[in-house]
């Protein structure tokens, strides 16, 4: 590998970098330093192999300008200012720095770290790993089976297409699995979690969380600790965990399987039936009745259709069931 320092420009050129053996006693890397008196350092890479460019200064990124002259797989970092970093069709590792970044991944399997600042990270195609960093970040997984981590801050994370793992971290986060069989973890603080299409698993974690399992397939919803709001759809399995939790059920179509409520404490939890959007709508007929096939279960019925089943020892009386309009629920869970 050859490296030439020209004023504030470092020119790196070697088409055979991937085949080079490092000198004895040295790692397989080169170090570019800012010349004395130079205000900026530009890095120009001119090769077909794999480049990694890392800042190595006391708090300030050396990557003030990055120019790619050939399609290649490489890693780069943004600066302490605002940056827009675009990928290509290869696998990459991309890092932001202290500023606000918009980083677009590639068609390969990317690893993108936002670090400091309010970052927007786009994984693109492929099975990507995205880390939000310290502030309020927006993460888009794109297609593929992605691992998404908001870390600190109030993050908004979209799994989008594919079987994704979506993790909020610290802060009041908003998670949306999108299509595919996703696992969503709010973790700390008060998170809003939507499964989307597919057979999803939703964990609230620690905090007063809002979980929404409405879609076309079975979801598993667990509120965890805290006073959670849990909206279950047909065939979902819901557990509130610790705290005073509220469970929301809509009327389902005849032939759909009812949701299963795994734990309910009549002394502190709330059972809510959603019905109609018009104040003129007639209130539905709500009953809690023994299950004809399983004596350990009772059924919550709305106009004769079973919408939820629960353990008979945990069941509330019908007078404890709260009626709420769909419109009011949408203000809590979204449409």
DALINSUL-V949569 format. One record per residue. N is the residue number from 0. RES is the residue in three letters. SS is DSSP state (H for helix, E for strand, - for the rest). NEAR is the number of other C-alpha atoms within 10 Angstrom. Layout:
N:RES:SS:NEAR
N:RES:SS:NEAR
This chain:
0:UNK:-:15
1:UNK:E:9
2:UNK:E:14
3:UNK:E:11
4:UNK:E:16
5:UNK:E:11
6:UNK:-:15
7:UNK:-:17
8:UNK:E:19
9:UNK:E:19
10:UNK:E:16
11:UNK:E:19
12:UNK:E:17
13:UNK:-:15
14:UNK:-:14
15:UNK:-:12
16:UNK:H:17
17:UNK:H:13
18:UNK:H:8
19:UNK:-:11
20:UNK:-:11
21:UNK:-:12
22:UNK:-:8
23:UNK:-:7
24:UNK:-:6
25:UNK:-:9
26:UNK:-:9
27:UNK:-:12
28:UNK:-:11
29:UNK:-:14
30:UNK:-:9
31:UNK:-:19
32:UNK:-:15
33:UNK:-:18
34:UNK:-:15
35:UNK:-:8
36:UNK:-:8
37:UNK:-:10
38:UNK:-:11
39:UNK:-:15
40:UNK:-:22
41:UNK:E:19
42:UNK:E:20
43:UNK:E:16
44:UNK:E:24
45:UNK:-:18
46:UNK:-:19
47:UNK:-:18
48:UNK:-:18
49:UNK:E:18
50:UNK:E:19
51:UNK:E:15
52:UNK:-:20
53:UNK:-:17
54:UNK:-:19
55:UNK:-:14
56:UNK:-:10
57:UNK:-:7
58:UNK:-:10
59:UNK:-:14
60:UNK:-:20
61:UNK:-:24
62:UNK:-:19
63:UNK:-:18
64:UNK:E:13
65:UNK:E:16
66:UNK:E:10
67:UNK:E:12
68:UNK:-:11
69:UNK:-:11
70:UNK:-:15
71:UNK:-:20
72:UNK:E:19
73:UNK:E:20
74:UNK:E:19
75:UNK:E:20
76:UNK:E:25
77:UNK:-:29
78:UNK:-:21
79:UNK:-:20
80:UNK:-:15
81:UNK:-:17
82:UNK:E:18
83:UNK:E:12
84:UNK:E:18
85:UNK:-:12
86:UNK:-:25
87:UNK:-:15
88:UNK:-:16
89:UNK:-:17
90:UNK:-:22
91:UNK:-:25
92:UNK:E:21
93:UNK:E:26
94:UNK:E:22
95:UNK:-:30
96:UNK:-:24
97:UNK:-:21
98:UNK:-:18
99:UNK:-:23
100:UNK:E:27
101:UNK:E:21
102:UNK:E:25
103:UNK:E:19
104:UNK:-:31
105:UNK:-:23
106:UNK:-:20
107:UNK:-:20
108:UNK:-:22
109:UNK:-:26
110:UNK:E:22
111:UNK:E:27
112:UNK:E:22
113:UNK:-:31
114:UNK:-:23
115:UNK:-:20
116:UNK:-:22
117:UNK:-:23
118:UNK:-:29
119:UNK:E:21
120:UNK:E:27
121:UNK:E:23
122:UNK:-:30
123:UNK:-:22
124:UNK:-:20
125:UNK:-:22
126:UNK:-:22
127:UNK:-:29
128:UNK:E:21
129:UNK:E:27
130:UNK:E:22
131:UNK:-:31
132:UNK:-:23
133:UNK:-:20
134:UNK:-:20
135:UNK:-:21
136:UNK:-:29
137:UNK:E:20
138:UNK:E:27
139:UNK:E:23
140:UNK:-:31
141:UNK:-:23
142:UNK:-:21
143:UNK:-:22
144:UNK:-:23
145:UNK:-:29
146:UNK:E:20
147:UNK:E:28
148:UNK:E:22
149:UNK:-:30
150:UNK:-:23
151:UNK:-:22
152:UNK:-:20
153:UNK:-:23
154:UNK:-:29
155:UNK:E:21
156:UNK:E:28
157:UNK:E:20
158:UNK:-:32
159:UNK:-:22
160:UNK:-:21
161:UNK:-:21
162:UNK:-:23
163:UNK:-:29
164:UNK:E:20
165:UNK:E:27
166:UNK:E:24
167:UNK:E:31
168:UNK:E:22
169:UNK:-:20
170:UNK:-:21
171:UNK:-:23
172:UNK:-:28
173:UNK:E:21
174:UNK:E:28
175:UNK:E:21
176:UNK:-:29
177:UNK:-:22
178:UNK:-:20
179:UNK:-:21
180:UNK:-:23
181:UNK:-:28
182:UNK:E:21
183:UNK:E:27
184:UNK:E:23
185:UNK:E:31
186:UNK:E:23
187:UNK:E:21
188:UNK:-:20
189:UNK:-:23
190:UNK:-:30
191:UNK:E:24
192:UNK:E:28
193:UNK:E:25
194:UNK:-:28
195:UNK:-:24
196:UNK:-:22
197:UNK:-:20
198:UNK:-:20
199:UNK:-:26
200:UNK:E:22
201:UNK:E:26
202:UNK:E:23
203:UNK:-:31
204:UNK:-:23
205:UNK:E:20
206:UNK:-:21
207:UNK:-:23
208:UNK:-:28
209:UNK:E:24
210:UNK:E:28
211:UNK:E:23
212:UNK:-:29
213:UNK:-:20
214:UNK:-:19
215:UNK:-:13
216:UNK:-:16
217:UNK:-:22
218:UNK:-:29
219:UNK:E:19
220:UNK:E:27
221:UNK:E:23
222:UNK:-:29
223:UNK:-:23
224:UNK:E:20
225:UNK:-:20
226:UNK:-:22
227:UNK:-:29
228:UNK:E:23
229:UNK:E:27
230:UNK:E:23
231:UNK:E:29
232:UNK:-:28
233:UNK:-:25
234:UNK:-:20
235:UNK:-:24
236:UNK:E:21
237:UNK:E:27
238:UNK:E:20
239:UNK:-:27
240:UNK:-:20
241:UNK:-:16
242:UNK:-:17
243:UNK:-:19
244:UNK:-:26
245:UNK:E:19
246:UNK:E:20
247:UNK:E:20
248:UNK:E:25
249:UNK:E:21
250:UNK:-:21
251:UNK:-:18
252:UNK:-:12
253:UNK:-:11
254:UNK:-:8
255:UNK:-:13
256:UNK:-:18
257:UNK:-:25
258:UNK:E:24
259:UNK:E:22
260:UNK:E:20
261:UNK:-:15
262:UNK:-:18
263:UNK:-:25
264:UNK:-:17
265:UNK:-:15
266:UNK:-:9
267:UNK:-:11
268:UNK:-:19
269:UNK:E:18
270:UNK:E:21
271:UNK:E:20
272:UNK:E:22
273:UNK:E:20
274:UNK:-:20
275:UNK:-:18
276:UNK:-:13
277:UNK:-:10
278:UNK:-:8
279:UNK:-:7
280:UNK:-:10
281:UNK:-:9
282:UNK:-:14
283:UNK:-:16
284:UNK:-:10
285:UNK:E:19
286:UNK:E:19
287:UNK:E:21
288:UNK:E:17
289:UNK:E:17
290:UNK:-:17
291:UNK:-:10
292:UNK:-:8
293:UNK:-:10
294:UNK:-:10
295:UNK:-:12
296:UNK:E:18
297:UNK:E:24
298:UNK:E:23
299:UNK:E:26
300:UNK:E:21
301:UNK:E:22
302:UNK:-:12
303:UNK:-:13
304:UNK:E:20
305:UNK:E:26
306:UNK:E:26
307:UNK:E:28
308:UNK:E:23
309:UNK:E:23
310:UNK:E:19
311:UNK:H:18
312:UNK:H:13
313:UNK:H:16
314:UNK:-:22
315:UNK:-:20
316:UNK:-:11
317:UNK:H:13
318:UNK:H:9
319:UNK:H:13
320:UNK:E:16
321:UNK:E:13
322:UNK:E:17
323:UNK:E:18
324:UNK:-:18
325:UNK:H:17
326:UNK:H:16
327:UNK:H:13
328:UNK:H:18
329:UNK:H:10
330:UNK:H:9
331:UNK:H:12
332:UNK:H:17
333:UNK:-:11
334:UNK:-:8
